[in-house]
Amino acid sequence: MIRTVLHAAVFTACTADTSTGITASDITCPTDSTLTYASFGAAFLADNCLACHTSKERPALTTQGAVQANKASINAVAVTSSQLPQDASLAIEERKLLGEWLACGAP
């Protein structure tokens, strides 16, 4: 009985839909984008990522270069998916802004 319940819980957690509805084709860099590390990225990361991604979780996202090196992964877990942050507290508009900033190269 316990084995069945545990299996069901693990299966549900692994197959739960975490899609945000944002697709890869939705993620673009508008020519008039004003998002930069200074105006958007640093504060966004501090508010939503650095509680875990400073030393205890990898990748460490403490520098602009580290974010740029991990753009694809960040898009996959925090823009097109609600896997992160762990409390899934980001609004869709925040996820879209993150996607835009990353699509522009996280300048």
N, C-alpha and C positions, 0 to 999 in steps of 0.2 A: 504494500500500500504506500509506504513512504517513498519507495523507489519510483512508483508511478507518479506521485505528486511532484517529486523532485524533477523527474524527466519532463513532465508537462511544464513546469516553471522554467526550466532551462530552454526548452524548445520555444516557448512563447517569447522569452527574452531575446532569443537569437533570431527569431523570425518577425518580430514586431516591426511594423512599417515605421521608419524614422524619416521618410521623405518629407521635405519641407514644401514640395511643389515647385521649387526652383530647379530648373534644369540647366545643364551645361550650356545650352544655347541661349539661355536667359542672361548668362553672365558675360557682360561686355564692358568695354571701357569707352564711355562716351567721350567725344572729343572735347567737351567742355567740363570734364570732371575736375573738381578742385580738391579731391581727397588726397592727402599726403600723410606721411608718417607723423609729421608734426600736428596737422590739423585733424587727423582722424585715428590713424593706426596706434600711436602710443597710448592714447586714452582708452581706445577700444580694448587693446590687449590688457592694459592694467585692470580694467573693469571686469573683463570676461575670461581671461586666459591665464594670467600670471599667478593666480592662486595655486595652480597646479603646474604650469609650464615654466617654472624657474629652475628647479633642481630635481623635484621628485618625479615628474613625468617627462617623458621624451616625446617629441623634441622640445628642447628648451627654446622658448620664443622671446628671449630677452633682448634681442637686437633686430634691427630692420633686416639685416642680412640673413638672419636665421629664418625670419618670416618669408622672405623672398625665396629661400632655398626649399621651403616646405609649402609653397602656394597650393600645389595640387592636392596635397593631403588635407590642408586646412579647408579648401573648398569642399572636399568629399565629406568631411565630418562636421562642418559647421555652417556651410552654405546650402548645399543640396540635401543635406541630412541634418537632423536635429540631435545627432549623437553627442555633440558637445556644444556648449558647456554641459557638464554633467547634470545640472538642474534644468537644462533645456529652456532657460529663461529668456532667450533672445527672441524678440519679435521678428516677423518676416522682413519688415523694412530694415532692421538692423543687419540681418543676414544678407539682404540685397546690397546694402552699402559695403559690407565686408567683401562680398563677391566683386563688386565694382572696383574697390580699391586693389584687390588682388589681381583682377584682370588688367588693370592699368600698370601692373608691375610692382605694386606696393611702394610707390615712390616716397 
